[in-house]
Amino acid sequence: MHFVKKKTEDKRLNFINKLKTKKILRFPGAYNPLTAKLIEEIGYDGVYVSGGVMSNDLGYPDIGLTTLKDVSIRSNQISRVTNLPTIVDIDTGFKSCDETIKTFENFGIAAVHIEDQIERKRCGHLDNKELISREEMTNKIKKCVSSRKDTNFKIIARSDANSVEGLEKMIDRCKSYIDAGAELIFPEALKDEKEFEIVRKSLNCYLLANMTEFGKSKLLNYKELENLGFNIVIYPVTTQRLAMKSVEDGLRTIFADGHQNNIIDKMQTRKRLYDLVEYEKYNSLEDKIYNFNTDGHE
């Protein structure tokens, strides 16, 4: 099903090989599997699954209320429809780093990132975050690394220390995280080019930049980030924000007008949807059951 050609092992290897090119990789967030298919079709390098988006999709704020089951099942549904590697936000590791890593590895994910906030975490671009100790975080990373079977399944360490302890202490933390086995570092909520540059000069590892809207970070072009030496850029909530704004505007219009005739041009057509889900390819599975023809449908 889904007509995905690449196996999990291939997706992970592709991710690693692309990292080695030193060209920045772009990973938009997918809030559902259909969005992941669109991300691949447009030509991005990978798919990102945000913990905040998973919380929002369930109607929760991003404060650590989602469970391993919530996030892992949805991540599996998203990753399995695309040939691209998928990175997943596992917040603080849920109840057991060992169980979490084994679950996501078995579900075909390419990499996960774990953060150094307390269990009742909050969005990385909000104030008043609380951190666990450096020692607690390094122990979590070591547990994550030892729990995986495939060394190509990557563990990313995210630090939220910049807005709590300052940039210098955040960098010191990140050096400890690298020593503990993290192969990529995600320094959250860097403010501007200067801070991105300092982090790059200070850390000898792959680096991930977060270009989330309405946050503490200046929104930089991916080429600017590449020139600053960053290896991955994520756009975690962008697709959900785009979708929800359009849905809200459309629903308000229908409520006011009593019909949807005035917003038809803002909708994805039936034909475009069928193209995206590869409707007609299912004919090849069983002609007697799957005999669709989408011509003429809008």
C-alpha positions, 0 to 999 in steps of 0.5 A: 500500500501507499506505493512507497519504494524505499524501506526504512533502512534506505530512508535512514541511509539516505538521511545520513548520506545527505547530511554528509553533503553539508547542504542544508536539509529542509524538513517541513512539519506534517500534521497528517499523512496527506501533508507528508505526501505533498512534502515529498512531491514538492521536493523537500528532503524530509518530513518532521513531526512536531510534538506541539503539532501532535498536542494541538491536533488533539486539542491540547496545549504543548505542555507534555500531555501527549503519550508515547502511544499518541505520538508514535502511532501518528508518526508511523502513519505519517512516515509510512506514506513517504519515501523521505526520512522522518524526524520526530519530536519525542518531547522529554522521552515520555515515561521510558526512554528505552520503550520510546526509542524501541517504539519509534525505531520499530515504526520506521522513523529516521531520527528523534529528538529529546529535550532537556526540559522537565516532564511538564514541558512547554513550547520552546519559544515560551518563557519560564521553562524549567530544565532538568540537570545536565547529568539527568539529560546525559543519562537520558541520551545514553539510555536512548543510544543504548536502546536502539538496534540500528546505529543509523537511527539517529538520536538528536539532543535538543537544549532549551537552555538558551532562554533559561541559563544563557547561550554559553551554558547552553553550549556547555550542556550541548558539548556534554550531550555530544559526549553522551552520544548525541550525533545531532544538536538542536539548539532551541530558540536562538535569537539571530544570526550572531547566536547561530554563528556562535553555536556553529563555531562552538560545537563539532557536530551536525546542527538543526535550526528551528524556523518556527513562526511567531517565536524568539528566532529571527526567520532566516532563509535556508541559504542563510542557515546553510552559510551559517553552517547548519545542516537541517532546518525544520518548519514545525507548525507551518503547515498546520497554521496554514491549514487552520487559518484557511479552515477557520476563514472558510467556515466563517464565510460559510456560516455568514453566507449560508453556502460555500460558493464564494470560496470554492476557488480556495479549495483543493479540487477533487482531482488534485486530491485524487492525484495526491493519494494516487487513486488510480494506482490502486487499479493495479492491486485488483481490477475487479475491486479497484477500478477507479477513473478520476477523469472529469472530477473536480 
